[in-house]
Amino acid sequence: MLALDRASGALRWIYQDAPSAELVEAKKGWGFGASPVVSDGLVYAADLNGKVYAIDLKP
């Protein structure tokens, strides 16, 4: 997941979580499974394995 500056198109931040060895071995998918939601300065996103992330929008 990444955020771009709307005015310049510059990268503001990036979040990448590599799959665990168990997911690779089981040949399961990984990554984010739906659109993120923004609320109170945080980006909330759920991955394909049920884990929910809250990422601060401030650098």
Contacts in CASP RR format, 6 or more apart in sequence:
PFRMAT RR
TARGET T0000
AUTHOR 0000-0000-0000
METHOD contacts of the structure
MODEL  1
MLALDRASGALRWIYQDAPSAELVEAKKGWGFGASPVVSDGLVYAADLNG
KVYAIDLKP
1 14 0 8 1.000
1 15 0 8 1.000
1 16 0 8 1.000
1 32 0 8 1.000
1 36 0 8 1.000
1 43 0 8 1.000
1 45 0 8 1.000
1 55 0 8 1.000
2 11 0 8 1.000
2 12 0 8 1.000
2 13 0 8 1.000
2 14 0 8 1.000
2 15 0 8 1.000
3 11 0 8 1.000
3 12 0 8 1.000
3 13 0 8 1.000
3 14 0 8 1.000
3 43 0 8 1.000
3 57 0 8 1.000
4 10 0 8 1.000
4 11 0 8 1.000
4 12 0 8 1.000
5 11 0 8 1.000
5 12 0 8 1.000
12 59 0 8 1.000
13 55 0 8 1.000
13 59 0 8 1.000
15 53 0 8 1.000
15 55 0 8 1.000
17 31 0 8 1.000
17 47 0 8 1.000
17 53 0 8 1.000
19 28 0 8 1.000
19 29 0 8 1.000
19 30 0 8 1.000
19 31 0 8 1.000
23 29 0 8 1.000
23 30 0 8 1.000
23 49 0 8 1.000
28 48 0 8 1.000
28 49 0 8 1.000
29 48 0 8 1.000
30 47 0 8 1.000
30 48 0 8 1.000
30 49 0 8 1.000
31 47 0 8 1.000
31 48 0 8 1.000
32 45 0 8 1.000
32 46 0 8 1.000
32 47 0 8 1.000
32 48 0 8 1.000
33 46 0 8 1.000
33 47 0 8 1.000
33 48 0 8 1.000
34 45 0 8 1.000
34 46 0 8 1.000
36 43 0 8 1.000
36 44 0 8 1.000
36 45 0 8 1.000
37 43 0 8 1.000
37 44 0 8 1.000
37 45 0 8 1.000
38 44 0 8 1.000
38 57 0 8 1.000
41 56 0 8 1.000
41 57 0 8 1.000
41 58 0 8 1.000
42 54 0 8 1.000
42 55 0 8 1.000
42 56 0 8 1.000
42 57 0 8 1.000
43 53 0 8 1.000
43 54 0 8 1.000
43 55 0 8 1.000
43 57 0 8 1.000
44 52 0 8 1.000
44 53 0 8 1.000
44 54 0 8 1.000
44 55 0 8 1.000
45 52 0 8 1.000
45 53 0 8 1.000
45 55 0 8 1.000
46 52 0 8 1.000
46 53 0 8 1.000
47 53 0 8 1.000
END
